[in-house]
């Protein structure tokens, strides 16, 4: 097996497990590894492939300008990078340079699987491009279609395979359009105009690897009189556009309530009453706080949400868990929400988040919370935007991000 560069990645085990013809592409679609089976089926030396862009190494057949094979392949690879899901192409036509070095091309047909390989942060880092040569099958079926043989049923199978290929491509294009719309909706609903006035506050949103890229997670920043600042995060049960719609209503309602209520607890009381009247809003968790910069006081209330981390500049910390109540709308009768206050010092850091940041399958949530505390302590001297991005990397689930994440980091 041949590899490009010295990045230290060991592909041997991977290629042993997949003895079919394979190449590995990075995020820029540059070929970084190729196995012997691929070199054999293409008849090309590794030097023709390694370190080159996939489409530069596999140029279109100049004798067939109408072929859309390159566009189809590019769409498949980009879909893998965007969605994190594998893509299959049936009977994809390629034009390979002839082994006689005459400059002519030889048409070949391959079944292709583009398989994502994710990094520790859940992002697609590499693509395994695996092929199965079906050239002889295609040529046989075309002879059948031309009447050269009497194997008509096999020609019908070939025709059906081409129909499935077109349907597969159509579904991929539709999925990409749907994800684009859902992600645009999520970003619009999380728009926070007050952020432009507060460089000490940084926010991040990361969709789960699977799903619609729209969810019920939110963050918000609201300016209040006397220099006070209100911050909130929340998480609606469920995923998809419906959860995002409920999130938008609750976020707007809390933004209004926190402007007029007597502290965060009063705002969450009002939000809880509102949630009881909204389908899909029950059991939403949220944390709301107000920051008083002149008195160095932080007042908060928590409706069933994971506790934020208040990290002091000296590395000591506090979990804001002294005013925790059940999620919105779950009580049979209305009960006033608790409220707590904590002093902070200049240079302290507040990290608020949704549970996707700390939860991992089969692991106690306290393990994830302790991991977060350690990460915040290590990164506490970074600017808020770098701190937020660093936390996403440090907290990434090696098995892939299964839940959405909203994160808000504030330098106090």
C-alpha positions as CSV (number, residue, x, y, z in Angstrom):
1,X,0.0,0.0,0.0
2,X,1.3,3.5,-0.9
3,X,0.8,6.7,1.1
4,X,1.4,10.3,0.6
5,X,3.1,12.7,3.1
6,X,4.2,12.1,6.6
7,X,1.1,12.8,8.6
8,X,1.6,9.7,10.7
9,X,-1.7,8.1,9.9
10,X,-1.5,4.3,9.6
11,X,-3.9,3.1,6.9
12,X,-2.6,-0.5,6.7
13,X,-5.2,-2.0,9.1
14,X,-7.9,-0.2,7.2
15,X,-6.8,-1.4,3.8
16,X,-6.3,-5.0,5.1
17,X,-9.9,-5.0,6.3
18,X,-11.0,-3.7,2.9
19,X,-9.0,-5.5,0.2
20,X,-11.2,-4.1,-2.6
21,X,-9.7,-1.4,-4.7
22,X,-9.5,1.7,-2.5
23,X,-8.1,5.2,-2.3
24,X,-8.3,7.7,0.6
25,X,-9.1,11.3,0.0
26,X,-8.7,14.2,2.4
27,X,-11.2,17.1,2.8
28,X,-9.7,18.8,-0.2
29,X,-10.3,15.7,-2.3
30,X,-6.5,15.1,-2.6
31,X,-5.5,11.4,-2.8
32,X,-3.5,10.6,0.3
33,X,-3.3,6.8,0.1
34,X,-4.0,4.1,-2.5
35,X,-3.9,0.3,-2.1
36,X,-2.4,-2.3,-4.4
37,X,-5.8,-3.5,-5.6
38,X,-6.6,-0.1,-6.9
39,X,-3.3,0.2,-8.7
40,X,-3.9,-3.2,-10.3
41,X,-7.4,-2.5,-11.5
42,X,-6.4,0.9,-13.0
43,X,-3.0,-0.2,-14.3
44,X,-1.5,3.0,-12.9
45,X,1.6,3.6,-10.7
46,X,1.1,5.2,-7.3
47,X,3.1,8.3,-8.5
48,X,0.3,9.1,-10.9
49,X,-2.2,9.4,-8.0
50,X,-0.7,10.3,-4.7
51,X,-0.8,13.9,-3.7
52,X,-3.0,14.9,-6.6
53,X,-6.6,16.1,-6.5
54,X,-9.0,13.3,-7.4
55,X,-10.4,15.0,-10.5
56,X,-6.9,16.1,-11.7
57,X,-5.8,12.5,-11.4
58,X,-9.0,11.3,-13.1
59,X,-9.6,13.8,-15.9
60,X,-12.7,13.4,-18.1
61,X,-12.5,11.6,-21.4
62,X,-11.9,14.3,-24.0
63,X,-13.6,12.0,-26.5
64,X,-16.8,12.0,-24.5
65,X,-17.5,15.7,-23.6
66,X,-21.2,15.0,-22.9
67,X,-20.4,12.6,-20.0
68,X,-21.5,14.0,-16.6
69,X,-19.6,11.4,-14.6
70,X,-17.2,13.9,-13.0
71,X,-20.1,16.1,-11.9
72,X,-21.9,13.1,-10.4
73,X,-18.8,11.9,-8.6
74,X,-18.1,15.4,-7.2
75,X,-21.7,15.7,-6.0
76,X,-21.3,12.4,-4.2
77,X,-18.1,13.3,-2.5
78,X,-19.4,16.7,-1.4
79,X,-22.5,15.1,0.0
80,X,-20.3,12.9,2.1
81,X,-18.4,15.9,3.5
82,X,-21.6,17.8,4.2
83,X,-23.7,15.0,5.7
84,X,-21.2,12.6,7.2
85,X,-23.0,9.7,5.5
86,X,-21.7,7.3,2.9
87,X,-22.8,7.7,-0.7
88,X,-23.2,4.9,-3.3
89,X,-22.9,5.2,-7.0
90,X,-24.0,2.3,-9.2
91,X,-22.4,1.6,-12.5
92,X,-20.5,4.9,-12.6
93,X,-18.7,5.4,-15.9
94,X,-15.0,6.3,-15.7
95,X,-12.4,7.0,-18.5
96,X,-9.0,5.5,-17.6
97,X,-5.8,6.3,-19.5
98,X,-4.9,3.2,-21.5
99,X,-2.0,1.2,-20.3
100,X,-0.2,1.5,-23.6
101,X,0.4,5.2,-22.9
102,X,-1.1,6.3,-26.3
103,X,-3.0,9.1,-24.7
104,X,-6.3,7.4,-25.4
105,X,-8.9,6.6,-22.7
106,X,-10.6,3.3,-22.0
107,X,-14.2,3.4,-20.7
108,X,-14.8,1.5,-17.5
109,X,-17.8,1.0,-15.2
110,X,-17.5,0.8,-11.4
111,X,-19.8,0.5,-8.5
112,X,-18.5,3.1,-6.0
113,X,-18.9,3.6,-2.2
114,X,-17.7,6.9,-0.7
115,X,-17.4,6.2,3.0
116,X,-16.7,9.0,5.5
117,X,-14.0,8.6,8.2
118,X,-14.6,11.1,11.1
119,X,-12.1,12.6,13.4
120,X,-12.3,13.0,17.2
121,X,-14.5,16.1,16.8
122,X,-17.0,14.2,14.7
123,X,-16.1,16.1,11.5
124,X,-15.4,14.1,8.3
125,X,-11.6,14.1,7.9
126,X,-11.1,11.5,5.2
127,X,-13.2,9.7,2.5
128,X,-12.7,6.1,1.7
129,X,-13.4,5.8,-2.1
130,X,-13.9,2.0,-2.7
131,X,-14.7,0.6,-6.2
132,X,-15.9,-2.6,-7.7
133,X,-15.2,-3.1,-11.4
134,X,-18.4,-4.1,-13.3
135,X,-17.2,-3.3,-16.8
136,X,-17.6,-6.8,-18.2
137,X,-21.1,-7.0,-16.8
138,X,-22.1,-3.7,-18.4
139,X,-20.6,-4.7,-21.8
140,X,-22.5,-8.0,-21.7
141,X,-25.8,-6.3,-20.9
142,X,-25.3,-3.8,-23.7
143,X,-24.7,-6.6,-26.2
144,X,-27.9,-8.1,-24.9
145,X,-29.7,-4.8,-25.4
146,X,-28.3,-4.6,-29.0
147,X,-29.6,-8.1,-29.7
148,X,-26.2,-9.8,-29.8
149,X,-27.4,-12.4,-27.3
150,X,-30.8,-13.7,-26.2
151,X,-30.3,-12.9,-22.4
152,X,-33.1,-10.3,-22.3
153,X,-33.9,-10.7,-18.6
154,X,-30.3,-9.6,-17.7
155,X,-30.8,-6.5,-19.9
156,X,-33.9,-5.7,-17.8
157,X,-31.8,-6.0,-14.7
158,X,-29.2,-3.6,-16.1
159,X,-31.9,-1.1,-17.0
160,X,-33.3,-1.3,-13.5
161,X,-29.9,-0.7,-12.0
162,X,-29.6,2.5,-14.0
163,X,-33.0,3.6,-12.8
164,X,-31.9,2.9,-9.2
165,X,-28.7,5.0,-9.8
166,X,-30.8,8.0,-11.0
167,X,-33.1,7.6,-8.0
168,X,-30.2,7.5,-5.6
169,X,-28.7,10.7,-7.0
170,X,-32.0,12.4,-6.8
171,X,-32.4,11.5,-3.1
172,X,-28.9,12.7,-2.3
173,X,-29.6,16.1,-4.0
174,X,-33.0,16.4,-2.2
175,X,-31.3,15.6,1.2
176,X,-28.7,18.3,0.7
177,X,-31.3,20.9,-0.2
178,X,-33.4,19.9,2.9
179,X,-30.3,20.2,5.2
180,X,-29.4,23.6,3.7
181,X,-32.9,24.9,4.4
182,X,-33.0,23.4,7.9
183,X,-29.6,24.8,8.8
184,X,-30.5,28.2,7.5
185,X,-33.7,28.2,9.6
186,X,-31.7,27.2,12.7
187,X,-29.2,30.0,12.2
188,X,-31.9,32.6,11.6
189,X,-33.7,31.6,14.7
190,X,-30.5,31.8,16.8
191,X,-29.7,35.3,15.5
192,X,-28.5,37.4,18.5
193,X,-28.2,41.1,17.6
194,X,-26.9,41.9,21.1
195,X,-23.7,39.8,20.5
196,X,-22.2,42.6,18.3
197,X,-22.1,44.8,21.4
198,X,-20.5,42.1,23.6
199,X,-17.1,40.8,22.5
200,X,-16.8,39.2,25.9
201,X,-19.5,36.7,24.9
202,X,-19.0,33.9,22.3
203,X,-21.6,31.4,21.1
204,X,-21.4,28.2,19.1
205,X,-24.0,25.8,17.6
206,X,-23.1,22.4,16.3
207,X,-25.7,20.1,14.7
208,X,-25.6,16.4,15.3
209,X,-24.0,14.3,12.6
210,X,-27.4,12.7,11.8
211,X,-30.8,14.4,11.4
212,X,-32.1,17.6,9.8
213,X,-29.5,20.0,11.2
214,X,-32.3,21.8,13.0
215,X,-33.0,21.2,16.6
216,X,-34.5,22.6,19.8
217,X,-31.2,23.9,21.4
218,X,-30.8,27.7,21.8
219,X,-28.8,30.4,23.4
220,X,-29.6,34.1,23.8
221,X,-28.1,37.4,25.0
222,X,-30.3,40.3,26.1
223,X,-29.3,43.8,27.2
224,X,-31.1,45.1,30.3
225,X,-31.2,48.5,32.0
226,X,-28.4,49.6,34.3
227,X,-25.8,47.7,32.3
228,X,-27.2,44.3,33.3
229,X,-26.9,41.4,30.9
230,X,-29.3,38.4,30.6
231,X,-28.0,35.1,29.3
232,X,-29.9,31.9,28.6
233,X,-29.6,28.5,27.1
234,X,-32.3,25.9,26.6
235,X,-33.1,22.6,25.0
236,X,-36.5,21.5,23.6
237,X,-37.2,17.7,23.6
238,X,-36.9,16.3,20.1
239,X,-35.2,17.2,16.8
240,X,-36.0,18.5,13.4
241,X,-38.1,21.4,12.2
242,X,-40.9,20.9,14.8
243,X,-38.5,21.1,17.7
244,X,-36.8,24.1,16.1
245,X,-40.2,25.8,15.8
246,X,-41.0,25.3,19.5
247,X,-37.5,26.5,20.4
248,X,-38.1,29.7,18.5
249,X,-41.3,30.4,20.3
250,X,-39.8,29.6,23.8
251,X,-36.7,31.6,23.1
252,X,-38.7,34.7,22.0
253,X,-41.0,34.3,25.0
254,X,-38.1,34.1,27.5
255,X,-36.4,37.1,25.8
256,X,-39.5,39.1,26.5
257,X,-40.2,37.8,30.0
258,X,-36.7,38.4,31.2
259,X,-37.0,42.1,30.3
260,X,-40.0,42.6,32.6
261,X,-39.9,39.8,35.2
262,X,-38.4,40.2,38.7
263,X,-35.2,38.2,38.1
264,X,-34.5,35.0,36.3
265,X,-36.8,32.9,38.5
266,X,-39.8,35.2,37.6
267,X,-38.9,34.9,33.9
268,X,-38.8,31.1,34.1
269,X,-42.1,31.0,35.9
270,X,-43.7,33.0,33.1
271,X,-42.0,30.8,30.5
272,X,-43.3,27.6,32.3
273,X,-46.9,28.8,32.1
274,X,-46.4,29.7,28.4
275,X,-44.9,26.2,27.8
276,X,-47.9,24.5,29.2
277,X,-50.0,26.0,26.4
278,X,-47.7,25.1,23.6
279,X,-47.6,21.6,22.0
280,X,-44.2,20.1,22.1
281,X,-42.9,22.5,24.7
282,X,-43.3,20.3,27.8
283,X,-40.2,19.1,29.6
284,X,-38.0,21.8,27.9
285,X,-34.9,22.5,30.1
286,X,-33.5,26.0,30.3
287,X,-31.0,28.1,32.4
288,X,-31.4,31.8,32.7
289,X,-29.2,34.3,34.5
290,X,-28.6,38.0,35.0
291,X,-25.2,39.6,35.4
292,X,-24.8,42.7,37.5
293,X,-21.4,44.1,36.4
294,X,-21.1,46.9,39.0
295,X,-21.8,44.7,42.1
296,X,-20.1,41.6,40.5
297,X,-23.1,39.5,41.2
298,X,-24.6,36.7,39.1
299,X,-28.3,35.8,39.7
300,X,-29.7,32.6,38.2
301,X,-32.5,30.0,38.0
302,X,-32.4,26.6,36.4
303,X,-35.3,24.6,35.0
304,X,-33.9,21.0,34.8
305,X,-30.8,22.0,32.8
306,X,-27.2,20.8,33.2
307,X,-25.4,23.2,35.5
308,X,-23.2,25.9,33.9
309,X,-19.6,26.2,35.0
310,X,-18.2,29.3,36.7
311,X,-14.5,29.1,36.4
312,X,-12.4,31.5,38.4
313,X,-9.2,33.0,37.0
314,X,-7.2,31.0,39.6
315,X,-8.5,27.7,38.4
316,X,-11.1,27.1,41.1
317,X,-14.7,26.6,40.0
318,X,-18.3,26.5,41.0
319,X,-21.2,24.6,39.4
320,X,-24.3,26.8,39.3
321,X,-26.6,24.1,40.7
322,X,-28.2,25.8,43.8
323,X,-31.4,26.9,42.1
324,X,-32.5,23.8,40.1
325,X,-36.1,22.9,39.6
326,X,-37.9,20.5,37.2
327,X,-38.2,21.3,33.4
328,X,-40.8,23.6,32.1
329,X,-44.5,22.6,32.4
330,X,-44.0,19.2,34.2
331,X,-45.5,20.3,37.5
332,X,-49.3,19.7,38.0
333,X,-49.6,23.0,39.9
334,X,-47.7,26.2,39.6
335,X,-44.9,26.6,42.1
336,X,-42.5,29.6,42.3
337,X,-39.1,28.8,40.9
338,X,-36.0,29.0,43.0
339,X,-33.3,31.6,42.5
340,X,-29.7,31.9,43.7
341,X,-26.9,34.4,43.5
342,X,-23.1,34.0,43.3
343,X,-20.3,36.5,43.5
344,X,-17.8,36.5,40.6
345,X,-14.4,38.2,40.1
346,X,-13.1,40.1,37.1
347,X,-11.6,37.6,34.6
348,X,-13.8,34.7,35.7
349,X,-15.4,32.6,32.9
350,X,-19.0,31.4,32.6
351,X,-19.7,28.5,30.4
352,X,-23.4,27.6,29.6
353,X,-24.3,24.7,27.3
354,X,-26.8,22.1,26.3
355,X,-26.5,18.4,27.2
356,X,-25.1,17.3,23.9
357,X,-21.7,18.8,25.0
358,X,-21.3,16.4,28.0
359,X,-23.4,13.3,27.2
360,X,-21.9,10.2,25.7
361,X,-23.7,6.9,25.2
362,X,-23.1,4.4,28.1
363,X,-21.4,7.0,30.3
364,X,-22.6,8.7,33.5
365,X,-23.3,12.4,32.9
366,X,-21.1,13.3,35.9
367,X,-18.1,11.9,34.0
368,X,-18.9,14.3,31.1
369,X,-19.4,17.2,33.5
370,X,-16.0,16.5,35.1
371,X,-14.5,16.4,31.7
372,X,-16.0,19.8,30.9
373,X,-14.6,21.3,34.1
374,X,-11.1,20.1,33.3
375,X,-11.3,21.5,29.8
376,X,-12.6,24.9,30.9
377,X,-9.8,25.1,33.5
378,X,-7.2,24.3,30.9
379,X,-8.6,26.8,28.3
380,X,-9.7,29.5,30.7
381,X,-7.1,32.1,29.6
382,X,-8.1,32.0,26.0
383,X,-10.4,34.7,24.5
384,X,-14.1,33.7,24.6
385,X,-14.3,32.7,20.9
386,X,-11.2,30.6,21.1
387,X,-12.3,29.1,24.4
388,X,-15.7,28.1,22.9
389,X,-14.1,26.4,19.8
390,X,-11.5,24.7,22.0
391,X,-14.2,23.3,24.2
392,X,-16.1,21.8,21.3
393,X,-12.8,20.1,20.2
394,X,-11.9,18.9,23.7
395,X,-15.4,17.6,24.4
396,X,-15.9,15.8,21.1
397,X,-17.3,12.3,21.3
398,X,-14.8,9.9,19.5
399,X,-17.8,7.8,18.4
400,X,-19.5,10.8,16.7
401,X,-21.7,13.6,17.8
402,X,-25.2,12.2,18.4
403,X,-26.9,15.3,19.8
404,X,-27.0,18.9,18.9
405,X,-24.9,21.4,21.0
406,X,-25.4,25.0,21.9
407,X,-22.6,26.7,23.8
408,X,-22.2,30.2,25.3
409,X,-19.0,31.3,26.9
410,X,-18.7,34.7,28.8
411,X,-15.6,36.4,30.2
412,X,-16.9,38.2,33.2
